[in-house]
């Protein structure tokens, strides 16, 4: 969909929403459907990008409402939890890590990885979770980068490495030749956020959309 001029969004009839890939695929469609059923006189323009692009769109005014898989840096954007999912490993069948138990960080550090692009909330949440555990960040092995969850899983199936992916994405785009494996320790649960500009007045349509998003929030998972 063509992105209209930002000035149309602070209006009574239109709201611009930008979402990163996981909330864009798993949260936004149901929200938009419910919103348009309840408010057929209002319209929603949606763009799906990565988390970095979500924050940029909010800051430059090309969107009023954002959803991301990572918290924004800085105090100009406010984030509130609306859902949660888990980051898991996508492992090719027959791989050395395709076993019954979890994978250690040391094992993963010795394995080529398939990751999302640098602006991805999944990638950022994964590295932040490792840092919070006090485990060494994985920086010196071979990386393959894909800009979509489906592309990442296809690369794993092709033998390019072990993927770091949302459990929701692996469940939807999963294949018989790729299985879900967890990292050793507590589950890598990450939050999904509703993101708004701080101290910014939303247009009437955006205000109504945000109220619906908050009413349907499930901060402990869906």
C-alpha positions in Angstrom: 0.0 0.0 0.0 1.3 3.4 -0.8 2.1 5.5 2.2 0.1 8.7 2.3 1.5 12.0 3.5 2.0 12.0 7.3 -0.3 15.0 7.7 -3.3 12.8 6.8 -2.8 10.7 9.9 -3.6 13.2 12.6 -7.2 13.2 11.3 -10.6 11.8 12.3 -10.6 9.1 9.6 -7.1 7.7 9.0 -4.4 6.1 11.1 -0.9 5.0 9.9 0.5 2.0 11.6 4.0 0.6 11.2 5.0 -2.8 12.7 8.1 -5.1 12.7 7.8 -8.5 11.3 6.5 -10.6 14.2 3.8 -8.2 15.5 3.1 -7.3 11.8 2.4 -10.9 11.0 0.8 -12.2 14.2 -0.8 -9.2 16.0 -1.6 -6.5 13.4 -3.9 -8.4 11.0 -6.4 -9.3 13.8 -6.3 -5.8 15.2 -6.9 -4.2 11.8 -9.8 -6.5 11.1 -11.4 -5.8 14.4 -10.9 -2.1 14.1 -12.4 -1.9 10.6 -15.4 -4.0 11.7 -16.1 -1.8 14.7 -15.3 1.4 12.8 -16.0 1.0 9.1 -15.8 4.8 8.6 -12.1 4.7 9.6 -9.2 3.5 7.5 -5.8 2.0 8.5 -2.6 2.2 6.4 -0.1 -0.5 7.5 3.6 -0.9 6.7 5.7 -3.9 7.9 9.4 -3.3 8.3 12.0 -4.1 11.0 12.1 -2.6 14.5 14.6 0.1 13.6 12.4 1.2 10.7 9.4 1.3 13.1 11.2 3.7 15.4 12.4 5.8 12.5 8.8 6.1 11.1 7.5 7.3 14.4 10.2 9.8 14.8 9.9 11.3 11.3 6.1 11.5 11.6 5.3 9.1 8.8 3.4 6.9 11.3 1.4 7.5 14.5 1.3 4.0 15.9 4.1 1.4 16.0 4.5 -2.2 17.1 8.0 -3.7 17.6 9.8 -6.7 19.0 12.3 -4.5 20.9 12.2 -1.5 23.1 13.2 1.8 21.5 16.3 3.7 22.7 15.9 7.2 24.0 13.0 9.0 25.8 11.2 10.4 22.8 9.3 7.1 22.3 7.1 5.3 24.8 6.7 1.5 24.7 4.2 -0.7 26.5 4.0 -4.5 26.4 1.0 -5.9 24.4 2.2 -9.5 23.9 5.1 -11.9 24.4 6.7 -14.7 22.4 9.8 -16.9 22.7 13.0 -16.9 20.7 14.1 -20.4 19.7 16.6 -22.1 17.5 15.6 -23.5 14.1 17.8 -26.6 13.5 18.0 -28.7 10.3 17.1 -32.3 10.7 20.2 -34.4 11.2 22.3 -31.5 12.3 24.8 -32.0 15.2 22.5 -29.9 17.4 19.3 -31.8 16.4 19.1 -33.7 19.7 16.5 -34.3 22.4 17.9 -31.6 24.8 18.7 -27.9 24.8 21.7 -26.4 23.2 24.4 -24.6 25.2 25.8 -21.2 24.3 29.2 -22.9 23.7 27.7 -25.3 21.2 25.9 -22.5 19.4 29.1 -20.4 19.3 30.8 -23.1 17.3 28.0 -23.3 14.8 27.2 -21.0 11.7 24.1 -19.0 12.4 21.3 -17.7 10.2 20.0 -14.4 11.6 17.7 -11.6 10.8 19.1 -8.2 9.7 20.7 -5.8 12.1 17.5 -3.8 12.7 15.5 -6.8 13.6 13.9 -6.9 17.1 14.4 -10.7 17.2 18.1 -10.3 16.6 18.4 -7.5 19.2 16.3 -9.4 21.8 18.5 -12.5 21.3 21.8 -10.7 21.9 20.3 -8.7 24.8 19.1 -11.9 26.4 22.5 -13.5 26.2 24.1 -10.4 27.6 21.6 -10.3 30.5 22.5 -13.9 31.3 26.2 -13.0 31.5 27.0 -15.5 28.7 29.5 -14.4 26.0 28.0 -12.8 23.0 28.4 -14.8 19.8 30.5 -12.7 17.5 33.2 -14.7 15.8 31.4 -17.4 13.8 30.0 -17.4 10.3 26.7 -15.5 10.0 24.1 -15.7 7.2 21.6 -12.8 7.2 18.0 -13.0 5.9 15.5 -10.1 5.9 12.4 -12.2 6.6 11.4 -15.1 8.9 10.4 -17.3 6.0 13.7 -16.6 4.2 15.6 -17.5 7.4 13.8 -20.8 7.8 14.5 -21.6 4.1 18.2 -20.9 4.7 18.2 -23.2 7.7 16.6 -26.0 5.6 19.2 -25.4 2.9 22.0 -26.1 5.4 23.3 -22.6 5.8 23.3 -22.8 9.6 21.1 -22.8 12.8 18.5 -20.0 12.8 17.5 -17.7 15.6 13.8 -17.1 15.2 10.5 -16.4 16.9 8.6 -19.5 17.9 5.5 -18.1 16.3 7.3 -17.7 13.0 8.7 -21.2 13.1 5.3 -22.6 13.9 3.7 -20.8 10.9 6.5 -21.2 8.4 8.0 -24.5 9.8 9.0 -27.4 7.6 9.4 -31.1 8.2 13.2 -30.8 7.7 13.6 -28.0 10.4 12.8 -28.5 14.0 12.6 -26.2 17.1 15.3 -26.5 19.7 15.7 -24.3 22.8 18.8 -22.7 24.2 20.0 -24.1 27.6 18.5 -22.2 30.6 15.3 -20.2 31.0 13.2 -19.7 27.9 14.2 -16.7 25.8 10.9 -14.9 26.3 10.7 -11.5 24.7 8.0 -8.8 24.8 6.2 -7.2 21.9 5.5 -3.5 22.2 3.0 -0.9 21.3 5.2 2.2 20.6 4.1 5.8 20.5 5.8 9.2 20.4 6.2 10.6 23.8 4.0 13.6 24.6 2.4 13.5 21.2 -1.3 14.1 20.5 -2.8 11.3 18.4 -5.4 12.0 15.8 -8.9 10.7 16.6 -8.6 7.6 14.5 -5.2 6.7 16.0 -6.6 7.3 19.5 -9.4 4.8 18.8 -7.0 2.3 17.3 -4.6 2.5 20.3 -7.5 2.0 22.7 -8.4 -1.2 20.9 -4.8 -2.4 20.9 -4.6 -1.9 24.7 -8.0 -3.6 25.2 -6.8 -6.7 23.3 -3.3 -6.8 24.8 -2.0 -10.1 26.3 1.3 -9.1 27.9 2.0 -12.6 29.1 1.6 -14.3 25.7 -1.2 -15.1 23.3 
